[in-house]
Amino acid sequence: MAANIVTYIFIAVGCFLNLMATIGLHRFPDFYTRLHAATKCTTFGSIFLIIAVIIQSISVWATEGISSPQSVLSIHAFIALIAILVTNPTGAHAIARAGHRSKIKPARAVVDDLEQEEHHD
Amino acid sequence: MWLPVAVFLGICIIIALVRVFLGPTVPDRIVGLDTINTIVVVSMVVLGAAFDEVILIDVAIVYALLSFVATLFIAKYIEKGKF
C-alpha cells in the first residue's frame, strides 16, 4: 500500500517534468535555452518514471516470492535507466557544441566569450 | 495504472513534434528530435510495465543506445556541414 502511494507520487512528478520539457520547447526564444529546458527536464522525468516502474515491480516481486518474473523486469528497467543517464547529457553536450561551432548566436547576446578565446589562440 | 501514463507521454511526443516541424533552424529540430527519443524510451519502459513484457524494456535499452549514436552523428553533421 505504501509502495502504491510512493509510485503515484513519482508518476506525478515524472509526468509534470516531461510536460514542462515539451512546453519549454515552445516557450523559450532560442536554441540554447530550448536545449536547456528539454534536456534537463526529460532526464529528470525519465529518472522519476523509471524509478516508479522499479518500485512497483519490486513490491510485486516481494509479494510473489523469489522466482517471480518481475525480478527480470525491475533489473532491466534499471539498466534502461543507466543507459538514459549516460547517453542523454552526452548527446545534449554534443548538440550544444555543434550549434556553437556552426555560429548560432543566442537571442539578445552581447558578448561571446568563447569566440574571443578562439581569436586569442 | 500505467496505460494513462503512456497516453500522456504520447501527448508530450505530439507537442514536441510540433517544434520539429516549426523549428526555424536545423539545431532547433535536432533538440526536438532528442526530446522525442528520450520520451519514446520512457514510454517503452512504461508499456513494458503495463503489459508485463520484458522484451519491450530490452527494446528500450537498444533504442536509447542507437538514438545516442544517431544524435552524435547529426551533431557532427551540423558542425561541419558534411559527414
N, CA and C atoms of all chains as a GROMACS GRO file, in nm:
protein
  612
    1MET      N    1   0.083  -0.120   0.000
    1MET     CA    2   0.000   0.000   0.000
    1MET      C    3   0.087   0.125   0.000
    2ALA      N    4   0.189   0.125   0.084
    2ALA     CA    5   0.282   0.239   0.085
    2ALA      C    6   0.356   0.248  -0.048
    3ALA      N    7   0.385   0.132  -0.108
    3ALA     CA    8   0.454   0.133  -0.238
    3ALA      C    9   0.365   0.196  -0.345
    4ASN      N   10   0.232   0.173  -0.333
    4ASN     CA   11   0.142   0.235  -0.432
    4ASN      C   12   0.143   0.386  -0.420
    5ILE      N   13   0.142   0.438  -0.296
    5ILE     CA   14   0.139   0.584  -0.278
    5ILE      C   15   0.268   0.645  -0.332
    6VAL      N   16   0.383   0.583  -0.300
    6VAL     CA   17   0.511   0.634  -0.349
    6VAL      C   18   0.516   0.629  -0.501
    7THR      N   19   0.461   0.521  -0.560
    7THR     CA   20   0.459   0.509  -0.707
    7THR      C   21   0.376   0.619  -0.770
    8TYR      N   22   0.259   0.650  -0.710
    8TYR     CA   23   0.176   0.757  -0.767
    8TYR      C   24   0.245   0.892  -0.759
    9ILE      N   25   0.315   0.918  -0.647
    9ILE     CA   26   0.386   1.046  -0.635
    9ILE      C   27   0.495   1.056  -0.741
   10PHE      N   28   0.571   0.947  -0.761
   10PHE     CA   29   0.680   0.951  -0.859
   10PHE      C   30   0.625   0.966  -1.001
   11ILE      N   31   0.510   0.901  -1.031
   11ILE     CA   32   0.449   0.915  -1.163
   11ILE      C   33   0.405   1.060  -1.185
   12ALA      N   34   0.347   1.122  -1.082
   12ALA     CA   35   0.302   1.261  -1.097
   12ALA      C   36   0.419   1.354  -1.124
   13VAL      N   37   0.530   1.336  -1.049
   13VAL     CA   38   0.647   1.422  -1.069
   13VAL      C   39   0.706   1.400  -1.207
   14GLY      N   40   0.716   1.274  -1.251
   14GLY     CA   41   0.776   1.246  -1.382
   14GLY      C   42   0.694   1.300  -1.496
   15CYS      N   43   0.560   1.284  -1.489
   15CYS     CA   44   0.474   1.337  -1.596
   15CYS      C   45   0.481   1.489  -1.599
   16PHE      N   46   0.484   1.554  -1.481
   16PHE     CA   47   0.494   1.700  -1.477
   16PHE      C   48   0.623   1.748  -1.543
   17LEU      N   49   0.735   1.681  -1.513
   17LEU     CA   50   0.863   1.725  -1.570
   17LEU      C   51   0.866   1.704  -1.721
   18ASN      N   52   0.811   1.592  -1.770
   18ASN     CA   53   0.810   1.572  -1.915
   18ASN      C   54   0.722   1.674  -1.985
   19LEU      N   55   0.607   1.710  -1.923
   19LEU     CA   56   0.521   1.812  -1.983
   19LEU      C   57   0.592   1.948  -1.984
   20MET      N   58   0.665   1.980  -1.875
   20MET     CA   59   0.739   2.106  -1.872
   20MET      C   60   0.847   2.110  -1.980
   21ALA      N   61   0.908   1.997  -2.008
   21ALA     CA   62   1.011   1.993  -2.113
   21ALA      C   63   0.950   2.027  -2.248
   22THR      N   64   0.834   1.968  -2.279
   22THR     CA   65   0.776   1.993  -2.411
   22THR      C   66   0.718   2.133  -2.421
   23ILE      N   67   0.669   2.188  -2.308
   23ILE     CA   68   0.620   2.327  -2.313
   23ILE      C   69   0.738   2.423  -2.326
   24GLY      N   70   0.851   2.391  -2.258
   24GLY     CA   71   0.969   2.475  -2.268
   24GLY      C   72   1.026   2.480  -2.408
   25LEU      N   73   1.006   2.374  -2.486
   25LEU     CA   74   1.048   2.378  -2.626
   25LEU      C   75   0.978   2.488  -2.704
   26HIS      N   76   0.855   2.524  -2.664
   26HIS     CA   77   0.781   2.626  -2.736
   26HIS      C   78   0.793   2.764  -2.673
   27ARG      N   79   0.822   2.771  -2.544
   27ARG     CA   80   0.819   2.899  -2.476
   27ARG      C   81   0.952   2.974  -2.483
   28PHE      N   82   1.065   2.902  -2.501
   28PHE     CA   83   1.194   2.969  -2.493
   28PHE      C   84   1.234   3.027  -2.628
   29PRO      N   85   1.315   3.134  -2.629
   29PRO     CA   86   1.334   3.209  -2.755
   29PRO      C   87   1.434   3.148  -2.852
   30ASP      N   88   1.543   3.086  -2.804
   30ASP     CA   89   1.645   3.043  -2.900
   30ASP      C   90   1.688   2.900  -2.872
   31PHE      N   91   1.788   2.855  -2.948
   31PHE     CA   92   1.830   2.715  -2.949
   31PHE      C   93   1.886   2.670  -2.814
   32TYR      N   94   1.972   2.753  -2.753
   32TYR     CA   95   2.040   2.709  -2.630
   32TYR      C   96   1.944   2.696  -2.514
   33THR      N   97   1.852   2.790  -2.499
   33THR     CA   98   1.757   2.780  -2.388
   33THR      C   99   1.658   2.666  -2.410
   34ARG      N  100   1.625   2.638  -2.536
   34ARG     CA  101   1.538   2.522  -2.563
   34ARG      C  102   1.610   2.392  -2.526
   35LEU      N  103   1.740   2.386  -2.558
   35LEU     CA  104   1.817   2.267  -2.522
   35LEU      C  105   1.825   2.251  -2.370
   36HIS      N  106   1.843   2.364  -2.300
   36HIS     CA  107   1.845   2.365  -2.154
   36HIS      C  108   1.717   2.306  -2.097
   37ALA      N  109   1.601   2.356  -2.144
   37ALA     CA  110   1.474   2.309  -2.092
   37ALA      C  111   1.452   2.162  -2.125
   38ALA      N  112   1.473   2.127  -2.252
   38ALA     CA  113   1.437   1.993  -2.296
   38ALA      C  114   1.523   1.886  -2.230
   39THR      N  115   1.656   1.907  -2.226
   39THR     CA  116   1.743   1.801  -2.177
   39THR      C  117   1.727   1.777  -2.027
   40LYS      N  118   1.731   1.885  -1.949
   40LYS     CA  119   1.723   1.865  -1.803
   40LYS      C  120   1.590   1.805  -1.764
   41CYS      N  121   1.481   1.860  -1.819
   41CYS     CA  122   1.350   1.813  -1.774
   41CYS      C  123   1.322   1.671  -1.821
   42THR      N  124   1.365   1.633  -1.943
   42THR     CA  125   1.339   1.495  -1.982
   42THR      C  126   1.427   1.397  -1.907
   43THR      N  127   1.551   1.438  -1.871
   43THR     CA  128   1.635   1.347  -1.792
   43THR      C  129   1.572   1.320  -1.655
   44PHE      N  130   1.529   1.428  -1.588
   44PHE     CA  131   1.469   1.406  -1.456
   44PHE      C  132   1.335   1.335  -1.464
   45GLY      N  133   1.255   1.367  -1.566
   45GLY     CA  134   1.129   1.296  -1.580
   45GLY      C  135   1.149   1.148  -1.606
   46SER      N  136   1.253   1.114  -1.685
   46SER     CA  137   1.282   0.973  -1.711
   46SER      C  138   1.325   0.903  -1.582
   47ILE      N  139   1.409   0.971  -1.502
   47ILE     CA  140   1.453   0.911  -1.376
   47ILE      C  141   1.333   0.879  -1.288
   48PHE      N  142   1.242   0.976  -1.272
   48PHE     CA  143   1.130   0.953  -1.181
   48PHE      C  144   1.036   0.846  -1.234
   49LEU      N  145   1.004   0.846  -1.364
   49LEU     CA  146   0.910   0.747  -1.415
   49LEU      C  147   0.968   0.606  -1.408
   50ILE      N  148   1.099   0.590  -1.441
   50ILE     CA  149   1.155   0.454  -1.439
   50ILE      C  150   1.172   0.407  -1.296
   51ILE      N  151   1.201   0.499  -1.202
   51ILE     CA  152   1.208   0.457  -1.061
   51ILE      C  153   1.069   0.415  -1.012
   52ALA      N  154   0.962   0.480  -1.062
   52ALA     CA  155   0.827   0.435  -1.028
   52ALA      C  156   0.802   0.293  -1.076
   53VAL      N  157   0.846   0.263  -1.201
   53VAL     CA  158   0.832   0.126  -1.254
   53VAL      C  159   0.910   0.027  -1.166
   54ILE      N  160   1.032   0.065  -1.126
   54ILE     CA  161   1.116  -0.025  -1.046
   54ILE      C  162   1.052  -0.051  -0.909
   55ILE      N  163   0.999   0.055  -0.846
   55ILE     CA  164   0.937   0.037  -0.714
   55ILE      C  165   0.817  -0.055  -0.723
   56GLN      N  166   0.733  -0.033  -0.827
   56GLN     CA  167   0.614  -0.117  -0.841
   56GLN      C  168   0.650  -0.263  -0.864
   57SER      N  169   0.748  -0.288  -0.952
   57SER     CA  170   0.782  -0.428  -0.982
   57SER      C  171   0.852  -0.493  -0.864
   58ILE      N  172   0.929  -0.415  -0.786
   58ILE     CA  173   0.994  -0.475  -0.669
   58ILE      C  174   0.891  -0.508  -0.561
   59SER      N  175   0.785  -0.425  -0.548
   59SER     CA  176   0.682  -0.458  -0.448
   59SER      C  177   0.605  -0.583  -0.488
   60VAL      N  178   0.580  -0.601  -0.620
   60VAL     CA  179   0.513  -0.724  -0.666
   60VAL      C  180   0.606  -0.843  -0.647
   61TRP      N  181   0.736  -0.822  -0.672
   61TRP     CA  182   0.837  -0.926  -0.656
   61TRP      C  183   0.843  -0.972  -0.511
   62ALA      N  184   0.833  -0.879  -0.416
   62ALA     CA  185   0.841  -0.915  -0.275
   62ALA      C  186   0.720  -0.995  -0.230
   63THR      N  187   0.602  -0.973  -0.294
   63THR     CA  188   0.485  -1.050  -0.253
   63THR      C  189   0.478  -1.184  -0.322
   64GLU      N  190   0.536  -1.196  -0.445
   64GLU     CA  191   0.521  -1.322  -0.519
   64GLU      C  192   0.631  -1.423  -0.489
   65GLY      N  193   0.738  -1.382  -0.423
   65GLY     CA  194   0.845  -1.478  -0.396
   65GLY      C  195   0.964  -1.454  -0.484
   66ILE      N  196   1.069  -1.534  -0.464
   66ILE     CA  197   1.199  -1.505  -0.526
   66ILE      C  198   1.200  -1.536  -0.675
   67SER      N  199   1.116  -1.629  -0.724
   67SER     CA  200   1.123  -1.671  -0.864
   67SER      C  201   1.019  -1.600  -0.950
   68SER      N  202   0.982  -1.478  -0.913
   68SER     CA  203   0.881  -1.404  -0.989
   68SER      C  204   0.941  -1.347  -1.118
   69PRO      N  205   0.864  -1.339  -1.227
   69PRO     CA  206   0.916  -1.274  -1.349
   69PRO      C  207   0.935  -1.124  -1.333
   70GLN      N  208   0.882  -1.064  -1.226
   70GLN     CA  209   0.901  -0.921  -1.204
   70GLN      C  210   1.046  -0.886  -1.173
   71SER      N  211   1.125  -0.986  -1.129
   71SER     CA  212   1.265  -0.958  -1.099
   71SER      C  213   1.340  -0.917  -1.225
   72VAL      N  214   1.315  -0.989  -1.336
   72VAL     CA  215   1.380  -0.956  -1.463
   72VAL      C  216   1.337  -0.817  -1.508
   73LEU      N  217   1.208  -0.784  -1.490
   73LEU     CA  218   1.156  -0.654  -1.534
   73LEU      C  219   1.222  -0.541  -1.458
   74SER      N  220   1.238  -0.557  -1.326
   74SER     CA  221   1.296  -0.446  -1.248
   74SER      C  222   1.443  -0.428  -1.281
   75ILE      N  223   1.517  -0.539  -1.301
   75ILE     CA  224   1.661  -0.525  -1.331
   75ILE      C  225   1.681  -0.464  -1.469
   76HIS      N  226   1.599  -0.504  -1.565
   76HIS     CA  227   1.615  -0.447  -1.700
   76HIS      C  228   1.573  -0.301  -1.704
   77ALA      N  229   1.472  -0.263  -1.624
   77ALA     CA  230   1.436  -0.122  -1.616
   77ALA      C  231   1.550  -0.040  -1.557
   78PHE      N  232   1.621  -0.099  -1.461
   78PHE     CA  233   1.736  -0.029  -1.403
   78PHE      C  234   1.848  -0.011  -1.507
   79ILE      N  235   1.868  -0.112  -1.592
   79ILE     CA  236   1.970  -0.098  -1.698
   79ILE      C  237   1.928   0.010  -1.797
   80ALA      N  238   1.798   0.018  -1.829
   80ALA     CA  239   1.750   0.123  -1.920
   80ALA      C  240   1.770   0.261  -1.858
   81LEU      N  241   1.751   0.270  -1.724
   81LEU     CA  242   1.774   0.398  -1.656
   81LEU      C  243   1.921   0.441  -1.666
   82ILE      N  244   2.013   0.343  -1.649
   82ILE     CA  245   2.155   0.377  -1.660
   82ILE      C  246   2.189   0.420  -1.803
   83ALA      N  247   2.128   0.353  -1.903
   83ALA     CA  248   2.155   0.391  -2.043
   83ALA      C  249   2.110   0.534  -2.070
   84ILE      N  250   1.992   0.572  -2.018
   84ILE     CA  251   1.944   0.710  -2.038
   84ILE      C  252   2.035   0.808  -1.966
   85LEU      N  253   2.079   0.773  -1.843
   85LEU     CA  254   2.162   0.865  -1.765
   85LEU      C  255   2.297   0.889  -1.832
   86VAL      N  256   2.349   0.788  -1.902
   86VAL     CA  257   2.478   0.808  -1.968
   86VAL      C  258   2.461   0.884  -2.099
   87THR      N  259   2.361   0.847  -2.179
   87THR     CA  260   2.355   0.897  -2.316
   87THR      C  261   2.292   1.036  -2.328
   88ASN      N  262   2.195   1.070  -2.243
   88ASN     CA  263   2.119   1.193  -2.267
   88ASN      C  264   2.201   1.320  -2.244
   89PRO      N  265   2.277   1.336  -2.133
   89PRO     CA  266   2.357   1.458  -2.120
   89PRO      C  267   2.472   1.464  -2.221
   90THR      N  268   2.527   1.349  -2.257
   90THR     CA  269   2.636   1.350  -2.356
   90THR      C  270   2.586   1.397  -2.492
   91GLY      N  271   2.470   1.348  -2.533
   91GLY     CA  272   2.414   1.392  -2.660
   91GLY      C  273   2.379   1.539  -2.659
   92ALA      N  274   2.328   1.589  -2.545
   92ALA     CA  275   2.295   1.731  -2.537
   92ALA      C  276   2.420   1.818  -2.545
   93HIS      N  277   2.529   1.771  -2.483
   93HIS     CA  278   2.655   1.846  -2.491
   93HIS      C  279   2.707   1.849  -2.634
   94ALA      N  280   2.695   1.738  -2.705
   94ALA     CA  281   2.740   1.735  -2.844
   94ALA      C  282   2.657   1.830  -2.931
   95ILE      N  283   2.525   1.833  -2.907
   95ILE     CA  284   2.439   1.923  -2.986
   95ILE      C  285   2.473   2.068  -2.958
   96ALA      N  286   2.496   2.102  -2.829
   96ALA     CA  287   2.526   2.241  -2.794
   96ALA      C  288   2.658   2.285  -2.855
   97ARG      N  289   2.759   2.196  -2.851
   97ARG     CA  290   2.889   2.232  -2.907
   97ARG      C  291   2.880   2.248  -3.058
   98ALA      N  292   2.802   2.159  -3.123
   98ALA     CA  293   2.786   2.171  -3.268
   98ALA      C  294   2.712   2.298  -3.306
   99GLY      N  295   2.611   2.336  -3.225
   99GLY     CA  296   2.539   2.460  -3.252
   99GLY      C  297   2.627   2.582  -3.238
  100HIS      N  298   2.716   2.580  -3.137
  100HIS     CA  299   2.808   2.694  -3.121
  100HIS      C  300   2.911   2.699  -3.231
  101ARG      N  301   2.961   2.582  -3.274
  101ARG     CA  302   3.060   2.580  -3.383
  101ARG      C  303   2.999   2.623  -3.515
  102SER      N  304   2.868   2.606  -3.534
  102SER     CA  305   2.805   2.648  -3.658
  102SER      C  306   2.753   2.791  -3.649
  103LYS      N  307   2.813   2.871  -3.556
  103LYS     CA  308   2.792   3.016  -3.548
  103LYS      C  309   2.647   3.057  -3.524
  104ILE      N  310   2.580   2.986  -3.431
  104ILE     CA  311   2.445   3.027  -3.393
  104ILE      C  312   2.456   3.115  -3.269
  105LYS      N  313   2.403   3.238  -3.276
  105LYS     CA  314   2.409   3.330  -3.163
  105LYS      C  315   2.288   3.309  -3.072
  106PRO      N  316   2.307   3.323  -2.940
  106PRO     CA  317   2.190   3.327  -2.852
  106PRO      C  318   2.108   3.453  -2.877
  107ALA      N  319   1.977   3.447  -2.846
  107ALA     CA  320   1.892   3.565  -2.864
  107ALA      C  321   1.935   3.674  -2.766
  108ARG      N  322   1.942   3.798  -2.816
  108ARG     CA  323   1.982   3.914  -2.737
  108ARG      C  324   2.121   3.899  -2.677
  109ALA      N  325   2.216   3.836  -2.750
  109ALA     CA  326   2.351   3.819  -2.699
  109ALA      C  327   2.433   3.944  -2.726
  110VAL      N  328   2.520   3.978  -2.629
  110VAL     CA  329   2.604   4.095  -2.644
  110VAL      C  330   2.751   4.054  -2.656
  111VAL      N  331   2.799   3.971  -2.562
  111VAL     CA  332   2.939   3.931  -2.558
  111VAL      C  333   2.945   3.780  -2.573
  112ASP      N  334   3.034   3.731  -2.660
  112ASP     CA  335   3.054   3.587  -2.677
  112ASP      C  336   3.196   3.553  -2.633
  113ASP      N  337   3.209   3.501  -2.510
  113ASP     CA  338   3.342   3.477  -2.454
  113ASP      C  339   3.417   3.368  -2.530
  114LEU      N  340   3.344   3.263  -2.573
  114LEU     CA  341   3.413   3.152  -2.638
  114LEU      C  342   3.476   3.194  -2.770
  115GLU      N  343   3.406   3.281  -2.844
  115GLU     CA  344   3.460   3.324  -2.973
  115GLU      C  345   3.584   3.410  -2.954
  116GLN      N  346   3.586   3.494  -2.848
  116GLN     CA  347   3.704   3.576  -2.821
  116GLN      C  348   3.823   3.489  -2.782
  117GLU      N  349   3.798   3.380  -2.706
  117GLU     CA  350   3.907   3.290  -2.673
  117GLU      C  351   3.964   3.222  -2.796
  118GLU      N  352   3.877   3.191  -2.893
  118GLU     CA  353   3.927   3.129  -3.014
  118GLU      C  354   4.014   3.226  -3.094
  119HIS      N  355   3.982   3.357  -3.089
  119HIS     CA  356   4.064   3.453  -3.161
  119HIS      C  357   4.202   3.468  -3.097
  120HIS      N  358   4.210   3.449  -2.963
  120HIS     CA  359   4.339   3.461  -2.898
  120HIS      C  360   4.433   3.347  -2.933
  121ASP      N  361   4.377   3.231  -2.972
  121ASP     CA  362   4.462   3.114  -2.995
  121ASP      C  363   4.544   3.123  -3.123
  122MET      N  364  -0.288   0.128  -1.412
  122MET     CA  365  -0.210   0.238  -1.360
  122MET      C  366  -0.118   0.296  -1.467
  123TRP      N  367  -0.062   0.209  -1.553
  123TRP     CA  368   0.043   0.256  -1.642
  123TRP      C  369  -0.007   0.305  -1.776
  124LEU      N  370  -0.123   0.258  -1.823
  124LEU     CA  371  -0.168   0.299  -1.956
  124LEU      C  372  -0.198   0.448  -1.968
  125PRO      N  373  -0.262   0.514  -1.869
  125PRO     CA  374  -0.279   0.660  -1.882
  125PRO      C  375  -0.146   0.735  -1.887
  126VAL      N  376  -0.044   0.683  -1.818
  126VAL     CA  377   0.088   0.747  -1.825
  126VAL      C  378   0.142   0.739  -1.967
  127ALA      N  379   0.122   0.623  -2.034
  127ALA     CA  380   0.172   0.608  -2.171
  127ALA      C  381   0.098   0.701  -2.266
  128VAL      N  382  -0.034   0.718  -2.245
  128VAL     CA  383  -0.111   0.811  -2.329
  128VAL      C  384  -0.064   0.954  -2.309
  129PHE      N  385  -0.035   0.989  -2.182
  129PHE     CA  386   0.015   1.124  -2.152
  129PHE      C  387   0.150   1.149  -2.220
  130LEU      N  388   0.237   1.048  -2.217
  130LEU     CA  389   0.367   1.064  -2.283
  130LEU      C  390   0.350   1.076  -2.434
  131GLY      N  391   0.248   1.010  -2.490
  131GLY     CA  392   0.220   1.026  -2.632
  131GLY      C  393   0.178   1.167  -2.666
  132ILE      N  394   0.100   1.230  -2.576
  132ILE     CA  395   0.062   1.370  -2.597
  132ILE      C  396   0.186   1.460  -2.592
  133CYS      N  397   0.278   1.429  -2.499
  133CYS     CA  398   0.403   1.506  -2.491
  133CYS      C  399   0.484   1.492  -2.621
  134ILE      N  400   0.486   1.372  -2.678
  134ILE     CA  401   0.558   1.350  -2.804
  134ILE      C  402   0.498   1.435  -2.915
  135ILE      N  403   0.363   1.445  -2.918
  135ILE     CA  404   0.299   1.524  -3.024
  135ILE      C  405   0.334   1.672  -3.008
  136ILE      N  406   0.337   1.722  -2.883
  136ILE     CA  407   0.372   1.863  -2.861
  136ILE      C  408   0.516   1.890  -2.906
  137ALA      N  409   0.608   1.795  -2.877
  137ALA     CA  410   0.747   1.813  -2.920
  137ALA      C  411   0.760   1.801  -3.072
  138LEU      N  412   0.673   1.721  -3.134
  138LEU     CA  413   0.678   1.704  -3.280
  138LEU      C  414   0.642   1.834  -3.352
  139VAL      N  415   0.556   1.915  -3.290
  139VAL     CA  416   0.522   2.046  -3.348
  139VAL      C  417   0.648   2.132  -3.358
  140ARG      N  418   0.736   2.125  -3.256
  140ARG     CA  419   0.859   2.201  -3.261
  140ARG      C  420   0.951   2.149  -3.371
  141VAL      N  421   0.951   2.018  -3.395
  141VAL     CA  422   1.034   1.963  -3.502
  141VAL      C  423   0.988   2.017  -3.638
  142PHE      N  424   0.858   2.033  -3.657
  142PHE     CA  425   0.810   2.085  -3.785
  142PHE      C  426   0.828   2.236  -3.795
  143LEU      N  427   0.812   2.309  -3.684
  143LEU     CA  428   0.814   2.455  -3.690
  143LEU      C  429   0.954   2.514  -3.685
  144GLY      N  430   1.051   2.438  -3.623
  144GLY     CA  431   1.179   2.495  -3.586
  144GLY      C  432   1.246   2.578  -3.693
  145PRO      N  433   1.286   2.702  -3.662
  145PRO     CA  434   1.340   2.787  -3.769
  145PRO      C  435   1.477   2.740  -3.819
  146THR      N  436   1.563   2.688  -3.730
  146THR     CA  437   1.695   2.642  -3.774
  146THR      C  438   1.705   2.491  -3.757
  147VAL      N  439   1.814   2.436  -3.811
  147VAL     CA  440   1.832   2.290  -3.801
  147VAL      C  441   1.854   2.245  -3.657
  148PRO      N  442   1.940   2.311  -3.573
  148PRO     CA  443   1.957   2.262  -3.437
  148PRO      C  444   1.829   2.264  -3.353
  149ASP      N  445   1.735   2.355  -3.382
  149ASP     CA  446   1.608   2.351  -3.310
  149ASP      C  447   1.534   2.220  -3.336
  150ARG      N  448   1.536   2.177  -3.462
  150ARG     CA  449   1.472   2.049  -3.494
  150ARG      C  450   1.543   1.933  -3.426
  151ILE      N  451   1.679   1.942  -3.415
  151ILE     CA  452   1.753   1.834  -3.351
  151ILE      C  453   1.719   1.825  -3.202
  152VAL      N  454   1.700   1.942  -3.138
  152VAL     CA  455   1.661   1.941  -2.996
  152VAL      C  456   1.525   1.874  -2.979
  153GLY      N  457   1.431   1.905  -3.068
  153GLY     CA  458   1.301   1.840  -3.060
  153GLY      C  459   1.312   1.690  -3.082
  154LEU      N  460   1.400   1.649  -3.173
  154LEU     CA  461   1.418   1.506  -3.202
  154LEU      C  462   1.479   1.433  -3.082
  155ASP      N  463   1.573   1.497  -3.014
  155ASP     CA  464   1.636   1.437  -2.896
  155ASP      C  465   1.534   1.420  -2.783
  156THR      N  466   1.449   1.522  -2.766
  156THR     CA  467   1.342   1.513  -2.666
  156THR      C  468   1.248   1.397  -2.697
  157ILE      N  469   1.211   1.384  -2.825
  157ILE     CA  470   1.120   1.276  -2.864
  157ILE      C  471   1.185   1.139  -2.838
  158ASN      N  472   1.316   1.127  -2.866
  158ASN     CA  473   1.385   1.000  -2.842
  158ASN      C  474   1.377   0.960  -2.695
  159THR      N  475   1.407   1.055  -2.604
  159THR     CA  476   1.405   1.022  -2.462
  159THR      C  477   1.265   0.982  -2.416
  160ILE      N  478   1.162   1.057  -2.464
  160ILE     CA  479   1.026   1.026  -2.419
  160ILE      C  480   0.981   0.891  -2.475
  161VAL      N  481   1.029   0.856  -2.595
  161VAL     CA  482   0.993   0.724  -2.650
  161VAL      C  483   1.054   0.612  -2.566
  162VAL      N  484   1.179   0.630  -2.520
  162VAL     CA  485   1.242   0.529  -2.435
  162VAL      C  486   1.162   0.510  -2.306
  163VAL      N  487   1.124   0.622  -2.243
  163VAL     CA  488   1.048   0.613  -2.119
  163VAL      C  489   0.912   0.548  -2.141
  164SER      N  490   0.846   0.583  -2.253
  164SER     CA  491   0.714   0.523  -2.276
  164SER      C  492   0.725   0.375  -2.307
  165MET      N  493   0.838   0.331  -2.366
  165MET     CA  494   0.856   0.187  -2.387
  165MET      C  495   0.872   0.114  -2.254
  166VAL      N  496   0.946   0.174  -2.159
  166VAL     CA  497   0.959   0.111  -2.027
  166VAL      C  498   0.823   0.106  -1.958
  167VAL      N  499   0.746   0.214  -1.969
  167VAL     CA  500   0.613   0.218  -1.904
  167VAL      C  501   0.520   0.115  -1.968
  168LEU      N  502   0.525   0.100  -2.102
  168LEU     CA  503   0.440  -0.002  -2.166
  168LEU      C  504   0.484  -0.142  -2.129
  169GLY      N  505   0.615  -0.163  -2.111
  169GLY     CA  506   0.662  -0.293  -2.065
  169GLY      C  507   0.610  -0.326  -1.927
  170ALA      N  508   0.600  -0.224  -1.841
  170ALA     CA  509   0.542  -0.249  -1.709
  170ALA      C  510   0.392  -0.268  -1.718
  171ALA      N  511   0.327  -0.203  -1.816
  171ALA     CA  512   0.181  -0.214  -1.827
  171ALA      C  513   0.140  -0.352  -1.874
  172PHE      N  514   0.213  -0.409  -1.972
  172PHE     CA  515   0.174  -0.540  -2.027
  172PHE      C  516   0.254  -0.655  -1.970
  173ASP      N  517   0.344  -0.629  -1.871
  173ASP     CA  518   0.431  -0.732  -1.813
  173ASP      C  519   0.515  -0.802  -1.919
  174GLU      N  520   0.569  -0.725  -2.012
  174GLU     CA  521   0.653  -0.780  -2.119
  174GLU      C  522   0.795  -0.726  -2.100
  175VAL      N  523   0.891  -0.814  -2.071
  175VAL     CA  524   1.028  -0.768  -2.050
  175VAL      C  525   1.093  -0.730  -2.184
  176ILE      N  526   1.044  -0.788  -2.293
  176ILE     CA  527   1.106  -0.763  -2.424
  176ILE      C  528   1.094  -0.618  -2.465
  177LEU      N  529   0.986  -0.548  -2.420
  177LEU     CA  530   0.972  -0.406  -2.453
  177LEU      C  531   1.080  -0.324  -2.385
  178ILE      N  532   1.119  -0.363  -2.264
  178ILE     CA  533   1.224  -0.288  -2.194
  178ILE      C  534   1.360  -0.314  -2.259
  179ASP      N  535   1.381  -0.437  -2.309
  179ASP     CA  536   1.506  -0.464  -2.383
  179ASP      C  537   1.512  -0.379  -2.510
  180VAL      N  538   1.398  -0.365  -2.579
  180VAL     CA  539   1.394  -0.279  -2.697
  180VAL      C  540   1.425  -0.134  -2.658
  181ALA      N  541   1.377  -0.092  -2.540
  181ALA     CA  542   1.403   0.045  -2.496
  181ALA      C  543   1.552   0.069  -2.473
  182ILE      N  544   1.623  -0.031  -2.417
  182ILE     CA  545   1.768  -0.016  -2.395
  182ILE      C  546   1.839   0.002  -2.528
  183VAL      N  547   1.808  -0.085  -2.625
  183VAL     CA  548   1.874  -0.078  -2.756
  183VAL      C  549   1.840   0.053  -2.826
  184TYR      N  550   1.713   0.098  -2.813
  184TYR     CA  551   1.673   0.224  -2.876
  184TYR      C  552   1.748   0.342  -2.816
  185ALA      N  553   1.771   0.340  -2.684
  185ALA     CA  554   1.843   0.450  -2.620
  185ALA      C  555   1.985   0.459  -2.674
  186LEU      N  556   2.054   0.344  -2.684
  186LEU     CA  557   2.192   0.347  -2.730
  186LEU      C  558   2.200   0.386  -2.878
  187LEU      N  559   2.108   0.336  -2.962
  187LEU     CA  560   2.113   0.369  -3.105
  187LEU      C  561   2.077   0.515  -3.130
  188SER      N  562   1.982   0.569  -3.054
  188SER     CA  563   1.946   0.710  -3.074
  188SER      C  564   2.058   0.801  -3.027
  189PHE      N  565   2.138   0.753  -2.929
  189PHE     CA  566   2.256   0.830  -2.887
  189PHE      C  567   2.358   0.840  -3.001
  190VAL      N  568   2.382   0.728  -3.069
  190VAL     CA  569   2.475   0.730  -3.182
  190VAL      C  570   2.422   0.820  -3.294
  191ALA      N  571   2.290   0.814  -3.320
  191ALA     CA  572   2.231   0.897  -3.424
  191ALA      C  573   2.243   1.045  -3.389
  192THR      N  574   2.224   1.080  -3.260
  192THR     CA  575   2.237   1.219  -3.218
  192THR      C  576   2.380   1.269  -3.236
  193LEU      N  577   2.477   1.184  -3.203
  193LEU     CA  578   2.618   1.225  -3.220
  193LEU      C  579   2.650   1.250  -3.366
  194PHE      N  580   2.598   1.165  -3.456
  194PHE     CA  581   2.630   1.184  -3.598
  194PHE      C  582   2.561   1.308  -3.654
  195ILE      N  583   2.437   1.336  -3.609
  195ILE     CA  584   2.370   1.457  -3.657
  195ILE      C  585   2.441   1.581  -3.605
  196ALA      N  586   2.492   1.576  -3.482
  196ALA     CA  587   2.568   1.689  -3.428
  196ALA      C  588   2.696   1.712  -3.507
  197LYS      N  589   2.761   1.602  -3.546
  197LYS     CA  590   2.882   1.617  -3.627
  197LYS      C  591   2.848   1.674  -3.765
  198TYR      N  592   2.730   1.639  -3.816
  198TYR     CA  593   2.689   1.691  -3.947
  198TYR      C  594   2.661   1.840  -3.942
  199ILE      N  595   2.589   1.888  -3.840
  199ILE     CA  596   2.559   2.031  -3.836
  199ILE      C  597   2.681   2.111  -3.791
  200GLU      N  598   2.785   2.045  -3.739
  200GLU     CA  599   2.906   2.119  -3.704
  200GLU      C  600   2.993   2.144  -3.827
  201LYS      N  601   3.006   2.043  -3.914
  201LYS     CA  602   3.099   2.055  -4.026
  201LYS      C  603   3.030   2.070  -4.162
  202GLY      N  604   2.901   2.045  -4.170
  202GLY     CA  605   2.832   2.056  -4.296
  202GLY      C  606   2.842   1.932  -4.382
  203LYS      N  607   2.920   1.831  -4.337
  203LYS     CA  608   2.928   1.704  -4.408
  203LYS      C  609   2.963   1.596  -4.307
  204PHE      N  610   2.947   1.469  -4.348
  204PHE     CA  611   2.978   1.359  -4.257
  204PHE      C  612   3.126   1.328  -4.255
   0.00000   0.00000   0.00000
